[in-house]
Amino acid sequence: MGEDGTPTFTVDEALLAMGFGKFQILVLAYAGMGWVSEAMEMMLLSFIGPAVQSIWGLSSHEESLITSVVFVGMLIGAYSWGVVSDKHGRRKGFLITALVTSGAGFLSALAPNYVSLIILRCLVGLGLGGGPVLCSWFLEFIPAPSRGTWMVVFQGFWTVGTIFEASLAWFVMPTLGWRWLLALSSLPSSFLLLFYGLAPESPRFLCLKGRKAEALGILEKIARLNGAKVPSGILVSDHEIELAGKSIPMEDTQLLPPKDSEYTTPMETNPNAGGISSVLKLLSPELVRCGPNELHSEKSQDVSYKDVFITTFAEFPGLLLSAATVDKFGRKFSMSIMFFLCCIFLPPLVFHQPQALTTGLLFGARICITTTFTVVYIYAPEIYPTSIRSTGVGVASSVGRIGGMVCPLVAVGLVHGCHQTAAIMLFEIVIFVSGICVLFFPLETKGRDLSDSISSSKQTNQLV
């Protein structure tokens, strides 16, 4: 209730009242196409490097650089588009990323030499770095109780993209060559541009920016398509409720008064802050606590499209595992246990064994990694407030890209140096340590409403 007794409601309460319906299905389809596009661009790295190496006579390190520069671009893009999205809106964020990804992806197919290909693939990575923006955008339309399930469904589009790319490569590479694969793989990004005019802005973002009339208009559109009604009363943000001296009880929390020393400064709650301010808020004390395939073939025809295709299908059981565990056992436990299970599949790869057994072990490892990948893209957007959600997920994604940059160089160096055992054990150690680190994540987000401000995230941390 407002001060004068007028009923009020938040975006979360409106979404809960209207439920998940036709509107969210359309949003899912649009965001899913972007996720398919990113998966395809990442998957084709398994095929382009060996092909170009054979045709242009590249060294192994030059080949691995084709993969690494994509992650360099993603490292920069994930942060940049996150800031743009938090300051100017989710729609503008994924519009720019779609333009860059589709344009640079298509021009890559026309690259006349190695240097131009490297530059264009780096630009593709820059565009792909905006993938978390679509993830945050879709997340902000889902009612809290069903968020885990539908985010798993959203991650399923990544699996569709990887399988489609593996199938496309199997048919295109032997006949038409790598340039056609690059050109065809850039098409899904262009579909985002085609239907961009129909994509709505996040009502949570609009509400935070004080554009409540626009936010209410989108909520009314959701209600019409879902055959429901918007709650009666005045639309307010969580931030306004906090300023009025109230707080929204969150599922599984206890109501404890904040300490006097926990006063929220204007910098923390300024919804118009962006750029450096977003990063400062992201690294503030309240939020700090929240805080490749084989590429050593000498010829393109040495790539086993069949094996890649088979292991790619491991993502389907990975998605099923995610759906079964993410809401039942929570985000943190699901990620950690999958990391530890993945460690079981890697040591046998040290020994010589039949190709079928090797494929089976890689299949099992990919199931585990797919599950952790799926859950982390549910967990990460949930722990950050709306004002810096895309920036937070973007920075987290950027840090992950450092591994993507280093992995091809390290793997190629070790394998070509006859140190395959060292490469496998290195990955084993990294995965095991990751499983331990997940256990120290500060917050379990299962079933919680999204927060609009840092102070509410801070309070939630203290109540967990």
Secondary structure, DSSP 8 states (H G I E B T S, - for coil): --TTS--EE-HHHHHHHH-S-HHHHHHHHHHHHHHHHHHHHHHTHHHHHHHHHHHHT--HHHHHHHHHHHHHHHHHHHHHHHHHHHHH-HHHHHHHHHHHHHHHHHHHTT--SHHHHHHHHHHHHHHHTTHHHHHHHHHTTS-GGGHHHHHHHHHHHHHHHHHHHHHHHHHHTTTT-HHHHHHHHTHHHHHHHHTGGG----HHHHHHTT-HHHHHHHHHHHHHHHT----SSEE--HHHHHHTT-----TT-------GGG---HHHH-TT--THHHHHHHTSHHHHT--------SSGGGS-HHHHHHHHTTHHHHHHHHHHHTTTT-HHHHHHHHHHHHHHHSGGGGS---HHHHHHHHHHHHHHHHHHHHHHHHHHHHHS-GGGHHHHHHHHHHHHHHHHHHHHHHHHHHHHTT-HHHHHHHHHHHHHHHHHHHHT-S---TT----SSHHHHHHHHHH-
